[in-house]
């Protein structure tokens, strides 16, 4: 059965509320709840500290050995792909959608583009990654950064908007 946009949002809210009620120590139940939310089996090496939030859930793909700290937001209308060995700090927001800038279009439409996070990336606390961004392998996003453009592999980015600070 195909769900409408509103039904997908309501489903995601319900499933994340249920996931967030689980005890941190019950990682098996957390993985099962995450699998229900995303519609994808998750590897036993996936580790998540609730709470977590999502607006659809079904557009998230996660690799092996991924760690998601507490308070993260996955707005996945445009899609979110997370590679193996990624660490996501507390209160990170991955926002793959938004609204048109034009005031006449703003309430009538949604813009969306996928977020892609490469292998072995570390995203620091309270960072914000916006739609259409790809973060290259082994990169680090500093705490509090606002990432509006692609991040090259093996670089450290920081700031608002995030810029390359140095190569790793």
Secondary structure, 3 states (H helix, E strand, C coil): CCCCHHHHHHHHHHHHHHHHCCCCCCHHHHHHHHHHHHCCCCCCCCEECCCEEECCCCCEEECCCCEECCCEEEECCCCEEECCCCEECCCCEEECEECCCCCCCCCCCCEECCEEECCCCEECCCCEEECCCEECCCCEECCCCEECCCECCCEEEECECCEEEEEC
